[in-house]
């Protein structure tokens, strides 16, 4: 068997191959096309000879890097390399490659980093954004090359073409500008109508609330755990705030959250337990003891109660008000998309914070009943706080697992095994967290008709290989295409999410291991 046939047979199913100090001739190098599953190919600094065979383009999944630098390759660059539409980094520097740089390389739509330096290339550098944005050093050492980003011009003909391109750009900009003006005008008109409708609805809601306020119920019990806030919180104002729909912030499986403004000016977030949970209110003394214990939990990524109010058969739990809302709003609120800025480092920090909060709860044998993006709150610096912790403890003071009369959790986040075990578990928490992590990576909601009938976000991601899609195509392209580093970090986080959402509970990692894997991404 030929040398390279032995190597390709060994590595045919690898994602990444690094070959150092090997000697291959052209006829063996062409057999690299057999490694169709490669994501990254590093062959720099070897003793490769001959030309780059067009068969190399058969590695259709290549997307992280192709490095053939510091070898003894000669001849032209194959135009077929343009088929690598997912490739991020291309390095063929320090060889004896000649001829022009093929225009067909414009097909490399994901390209970010290139290096053609120290070869024998001639002619103009193709007009392609990744080429023009590269430093001069990426093309230096090729005496016959000209055009941007090099300082050497290719002559009058290109200047003439450049002039026409500039004129074309002006025409395009003028057309786009006119279209935007019309679009903005339409949006303004629509917004005015919507504002008018909201004002009318608000007036009606306030009128109804005022009528209800005349019959405000009497408070049975109330307390504030933070001593310096006791004088600033008015229980009657808390109850009244929860009677206005205009104060509603969010609604989850077990509670509805309202914004409350105290007469003192302090803002609170008030959680009203839904009717399905009112049975626990009949054991008020036990409930109060649990709330007091939870208020003393010391972890930066947990939303702790600062007080409570009971009236009739209603329980209101008091929290500090956080203006950045929930993770679900941060990811999907359409009103924020117009001024959207790529924010992968912020998202990764949020993912780590949530994982650390859940790891802390599991260490105390507290199983969360409803992990979802809607129950993760973001403070003023976008630090993630896990909410609904009180519900978990109030409904389940036992250790390990909790039997419940209905499947706990939000639709799209519920582990498959809950449907038949009717028990919440730590592995189930890990699954729900994995859904949140997929949500962060894809900016897609857990349940969407676009996935197809009976398919949620988890099934859509896990079935990507069957659809012929690579992991790269699952990620939010607004983030993954910003830089090579972001893309590698996101792919690493995707591996963690896939482990967490394994259909077999025993195969899912513990939250402590999840924290370690995510922290390792930031360290690397």
ChimeraX attribute file (.defattr): number of C-alpha atoms within 10 A of each C-alpha:
attribute: neighborCount
match mode: 1-to-1
recipient: residues
	/A:1	5
	/A:2	10
	/A:3	13
	/A:4	19
	/A:5	17
	/A:6	11
	/A:7	15
	/A:8	19
	/A:9	12
	/A:10	11
	/A:11	18
	/A:12	18
	/A:13	13
	/A:14	14
	/A:15	16
	/A:16	15
	/A:17	15
	/A:18	10
	/A:19	12
	/A:20	12
	/A:21	11
	/A:22	12
	/A:23	14
	/A:24	17
	/A:25	15
	/A:26	14
	/A:27	13
	/A:28	18
	/A:29	22
	/A:30	19
	/A:31	18
	/A:32	23
	/A:33	19
	/A:34	18
	/A:35	25
	/A:36	20
	/A:37	18
	/A:38	23
	/A:39	21
	/A:40	22
	/A:41	21
	/A:42	18
	/A:43	20
	/A:44	21
	/A:45	17
	/A:46	18
	/A:47	16
	/A:48	25
	/A:49	18
	/A:50	18
	/A:51	20
	/A:52	21
	/A:53	21
	/A:54	14
	/A:55	16
	/A:56	20
	/A:57	20
	/A:58	19
	/A:59	21
	/A:60	19
	/A:61	23
	/A:62	26
	/A:63	23
	/A:64	23
	/A:65	22
	/A:66	21
	/A:67	19
	/A:68	22
	/A:69	23
	/A:70	19
	/A:71	20
	/A:72	17
	/A:73	25
	/A:74	18
	/A:75	16
	/A:76	18
	/A:77	21
	/A:78	18
	/A:79	16
	/A:80	17
	/A:81	25
	/A:82	18
	/A:83	20
	/A:84	23
	/A:85	18
	/A:86	22
	/A:87	25
	/A:88	23
	/A:89	19
	/A:90	21
	/A:91	19
	/A:92	24
	/A:93	24
	/A:94	21
	/A:95	21
	/A:96	21
	/A:97	26
	/A:98	17
	/A:99	16
	/A:100	17
	/A:101	20
	/A:102	17
	/A:103	14
	/A:104	14
	/A:105	20
	/A:106	21
	/A:107	18
	/A:108	21
	/A:109	17
	/A:110	21
	/A:111	25
	/A:112	19
	/A:113	19
	/A:114	22
	/A:115	21
	/A:116	23
	/A:117	21
	/A:118	21
	/A:119	22
	/A:120	21
	/A:121	25
	/A:122	16
	/A:123	15
	/A:124	21
	/A:125	21
	/A:126	18
	/A:127	13
	/A:128	15
	/A:129	12
	/A:130	15
	/A:131	22
	/A:132	15
	/A:133	13
	/A:134	17
	/A:135	15
	/A:136	16
	/A:137	13
	/A:138	19
	/A:139	24
	/A:140	17
	/A:141	17
	/A:142	18
	/A:143	14
	/A:144	16
	/A:145	22
	/A:146	20
	/A:147	17
	/A:148	21
	/A:149	19
	/A:150	18
	/A:151	9
	/A:152	13
	/A:153	14
	/A:154	16
	/A:155	11
	/A:156	9
	/A:157	9
	/A:158	13
	/A:159	12
	/A:160	10
	/A:161	11
	/A:162	12
	/A:163	12
	/A:164	12
	/A:165	12
	/A:166	11
	/A:167	12
	/A:168	12
	/A:169	12
	/A:170	12
	/A:171	12
	/A:172	11
	/A:173	12
	/A:174	12
	/A:175	11
	/A:176	11
	/A:177	12
	/A:178	10
	/A:179	11
	/A:180	12
	/A:181	11
	/A:182	10
	/A:183	11
	/A:184	11
	/A:185	11
	/A:186	11
	/A:187	11
	/A:188	11
	/A:189	10
	/A:190	11
	/A:191	12
	/A:192	11
	/A:193	10
	/A:194	11
	/A:195	11
	/A:196	11
	/A:197	11
	/A:198	13
	/A:199	11
	/A:200	10
	/A:201	13
	/A:202	15
	/A:203	12
	/A:204	12
	/A:205	15
	/A:206	15
	/A:207	13
	/A:208	13
	/A:209	19
	/A:210	15
	/A:211	10
	/A:212	14
	/A:213	16
	/A:214	8
	/A:215	8
	/A:216	15
	/A:217	13
	/A:218	11
	/A:219	14
	/A:220	12
	/A:221	14
	/A:222	16
	/A:223	18
	/A:224	19
	/A:225	16
	/A:226	11
	/A:227	10
	/A:228	9
	/A:229	13
	/A:230	13
	/A:231	9
	/A:232	14
	/A:233	23
	/A:234	16
	/A:235	19
	/A:236	15
	/A:237	13
	/A:238	23
	/A:239	24
	/A:240	16
	/A:241	22
	/A:242	21
	/A:243	19
	/A:244	21
	/A:245	14
	/A:246	17
	/A:247	16
	/A:248	18
	/A:249	15
	/A:250	16
	/A:251	15
	/A:252	16
	/A:253	18
	/A:254	20
	/A:255	20
	/A:256	17
	/A:257	21
	/A:258	25
	/A:259	24
	/A:260	24
	/A:261	17
	/A:262	17
	/A:263	11
	/A:264	10
	/A:265	10
	/A:266	14
	/A:267	17
	/A:268	20
	/A:269	23
	/A:270	30
	/A:271	25
	/A:272	22
	/A:273	21
	/A:274	16
	/A:275	12
	/A:276	10
	/A:277	16
	/A:278	13
	/A:279	11
	/A:280	14
	/A:281	19
	/A:282	10
	/A:283	10
	/A:284	13
	/A:285	10
	/A:286	12
	/A:287	18
	/A:288	18
	/A:289	12
	/A:290	15
	/A:291	23
	/A:292	18
	/A:293	14
	/A:294	19
	/A:295	17
	/A:296	12
	/A:297	14
	/A:298	10
	/A:299	13
	/A:300	15
	/A:301	23
	/A:302	24
	/A:303	24
	/A:304	26
	/A:305	27
	/A:306	22
	/A:307	23
	/A:308	23
	/A:309	21
	/A:310	20
	/A:311	16
	/A:312	11
	/A:313	14
	/A:314	18
	/A:315	26
	/A:316	25
	/A:317	23
	/A:318	25
	/A:319	20
	/A:320	17
	/A:321	19
	/A:322	18
	/A:323	13
	/A:324	15
	/A:325	19
	/A:326	25
	/A:327	24
	/A:328	19
	/A:329	18
	/A:330	21
	/A:331	18
	/A:332	14
	/A:333	11
	/A:334	10
	/A:335	10
	/A:336	12
	/A:337	11
	/A:338	7
	/A:339	6
	/A:340	10
	/A:341	10
	/A:342	13
	/A:343	12
	/A:344	20
	/A:345	14
	/A:346	12
	/A:347	20
	/A:348	20
	/A:349	17
	/A:350	23
	/A:351	22
	/A:352	21
	/A:353	20
	/A:354	28
	/A:355	26
	/A:356	24
	/A:357	22
	/A:358	27
	/A:359	21
	/A:360	19
	/A:361	20
	/A:362	20
	/A:363	12
	/A:364	11
	/A:365	16
	/A:366	23
	/A:367	27
	/A:368	28
	/A:369	30
	/A:370	25
	/A:371	29
	/A:372	30
	/A:373	27
	/A:374	22
	/A:375	23
	/A:376	24
	/A:377	27
	/A:378	22
	/A:379	15
	/A:380	11
	/A:381	9
	/A:382	19
	/A:383	20
	/A:384	27
	/A:385	26
	/A:386	27
	/A:387	26
	/A:388	25
	/A:389	23
	/A:390	21
	/A:391	17
	/A:392	19
	/A:393	21
	/A:394	19
	/A:395	17
	/A:396	19
	/A:397	14
	/A:398	13
	/A:399	13
	/A:400	15
	/A:401	17
	/A:402	19
	/A:403	15
	/A:404	14
	/A:405	7
	/A:406	10
	/A:407	18
	/A:408	24
	/A:409	21
	/A:410	19
	/A:411	14
	/A:412	19
	/A:413	26
	/A:414	22
	/A:415	25
	/A:416	16
	/A:417	16
	/A:418	16
	/A:419	12
	/A:420	8
	/A:421	12
	/A:422	16
	/A:423	19
	/A:424	26
	/A:425	24
	/A:426	23
	/A:427	23
	/A:428	26
	/A:429	25
	/A:430	27
	/A:431	29
	/A:432	27
	/A:433	25
	/A:434	28
	/A:435	27
	/A:436	27
	/A:437	28
	/A:438	27
	/A:439	24
	/A:440	26
	/A:441	24
	/A:442	21
	/A:443	20
	/A:444	17
	/A:445	18
	/A:446	22
	/A:447	17
	/A:448	14
	/A:449	9
	/A:450	10
	/A:451	14
	/A:452	10
	/A:453	8
	/A:454	9
	/A:455	17
	/A:456	20
	/A:457	21
	/A:458	22
	/A:459	14
	/A:460	17
	/A:461	22
	/A:462	15
	/A:463	13
	/A:464	14
	/A:465	11
	/A:466	8
	/A:467	9
	/A:468	9
	/A:469	13
	/A:470	17
	/A:471	14
	/A:472	19
	/A:473	14
	/A:474	20
	/A:475	23
	/A:476	18
	/A:477	16
	/A:478	14
	/A:479	19
	/A:480	24
	/A:481	18
	/A:482	15
	/A:483	13
	/A:484	18
	/A:485	11
	/A:486	16
	/A:487	21
	/A:488	15
	/A:489	19
	/A:490	25
	/A:491	18
	/A:492	15
	/A:493	21
	/A:494	23
	/A:495	13
	/A:496	21
	/A:497	26
	/A:498	19
	/A:499	17
	/A:500	28
	/A:501	28
	/A:502	20
	/A:503	16
	/A:504	14
	/A:505	18
	/A:506	9
	/A:507	12
	/A:508	23
	/A:509	17
	/A:510	16
	/A:511	25
	/A:512	15
	/A:513	14
	/A:514	24
	/A:515	20
	/A:516	13
	/A:517	16
	/A:518	19
	/A:519	14
	/A:520	12
	/A:521	15
	/A:522	12
	/A:523	6
	/A:524	7
